Amino acid sequence: MQLREDFCDDILSQLCDQWRLRRGVLLRWSLAWNLQRGINEVPAALRELPPLQSQT
């Protein structure tokens, strides 16, 4: 499955032995992955994400 392979390459390969991912990080990554591939039919959890807030 391409989603799993891309997630491992993009996220898991960057982490050390001990790590924790927040649910929002996973959902946003998944949403971006789908949208980059032109997949607009995404699960409700992805459609219902609140907008990102600027950290400036």
Secondary structure, DSSP 8 states (H G I E B T S, - for coil): -HHHHHHHHHTGGG--SS----HHHHHHHHHHHHHHTT-----HHHHT--------
